[in-house]
Amino acid sequence: MIPAETTPPAAEGFSLTIRARNKDAWDAMVGHRFVQDVRADRLPDAVFQRYLRYEHAFVETAVTVFAQALAKASTTDQRRRLATVLHGLVFDQIDYFEAVFRDLRMAPTDEAGASLPDDAKGLRDGALALAANGSLPEILAGMLAAEWAYETWCTEASSHPISHPSIKAWVDLHVGGAFAEQVVWLRAEIDAAALTASPALLTAMETAFRRTLELELPFHDAPYR
């Protein structure tokens, strides 16, 4: 439950504050059944292939979300950073999906996500609504939740043997390098914005963070159905 008026950020930084305050949702995501199956090297092939379709559609959504964030950016540094994020999505991540669909002889996912199940559509629709209606700090807080959670669980999972090369490649995309730098930047932006944010904006940022985590849970349930 998010307080009606979020308290000012602690000295440790608002990003750590909201993660700690929403520990239940955070722990549910980084400890999700899907995460446990990847870590234990037991993710069923059928689940992974369904996940690939849903995740590919969400990466396409993330392109739109970060493009909206770029349009709302107010500084050159923000624009440069967000352009780098978009480059990583459009090239590194989309290239991954194109390659793995070829390797697994899967038909490409429709980019509009029309065939997504409702649980996967929830994350897409929530992210698009946030991008359309939220301020830049709210958008970045929502995307931080998704990307920080992925960096966290993928970093832990990468220390375990993963026999499926496509799963290992996906995990490795979210460990270190440009992706980790992106998470560091998102956290820094949230921490800086919080220093001068109104109580209403602090609450909105925390709401976006938590809501994204909540939508990630059914999204990762969906491939099992």
Residue, then its C-alpha position, 0 to 999 in steps of 0.5 A: m500500500i502506497p501512502a496517500e502522500t509519500t514522504p521525502p526521499a531518504a539520504e540513501g536515494f529515492s530509488l532505494t527508498i521505494r524499492a524497500r517500501n515495496k519489498d513485497a512486490w519486488d520480492a514477488m518479481v525477482g522470486h517469480r516461478f519463471v525466475q526460479d525455473v531459469r535459475a534452476d535450468r528447468l524452464p520448459d521449452a514451451v514456456f520459454q517459447r511463449y515467453l519469447r513471443y510476449e517479451h518480444a511484444f513488450v520490448e516493442t512496447a518499451v521502444t514506444v515508452f522510451a520514445q515518449a520519454l525522449a519527447k518529454a526530456s528537458t536536458t541534452d544529457q537525458r536525450r542522449r541517454l534515452a537515445t542510447v536506451l532506444h538504440g539498445l532496444v531496437f538493435d541489441q534486444i530486437d536483434y536477439f529476438e530475430a535471431v532466436f526466432r530463426d534458430l527455434r524456427m518460430a514465426p515472428t511475433d506480431e509487433a502490435g501484440a494483438s495475439l497477446p493473452d490478457d495477462a501479457k496485455g496488462l503490462r503492455d497497456g499499463a506501460l503505454a498509458l504511463a508513457a502517454n499520461g505520465s511525467l518524465p519522472e513517472i515514466l522513468a520510475g515505471m521502467l526502472a522497476a522493470e529493468w532493475a528487477y531484470e538486472t537483479w534476477c538475471t545477474e543472480a541467475s547468470s552465476h548458475p549453469i544455463s544449458h539452453p543457449s537462447i535462455k543464457a543469451w537473454v540472461d546475459l543481455h541483462v547483466g553488466g555492460a550497457f544494461a547495467e549502466q542504464v539501470v544506474w542512470l535511471r536510478a540517478e534520474i529518479d533520485a535527482a528528480a525526487l530531491t525537488a519533487s512535490p509530495a504529489l509527484l513523489t507519490a506518483m513516481e512510487t505508484a508507477f514503480r509499484r504498478t509496473l512490478e504488479l503488472e510484471l507478475p501476471f505477465h510472467d505467469a502467462p507463459y505457463r498457461 
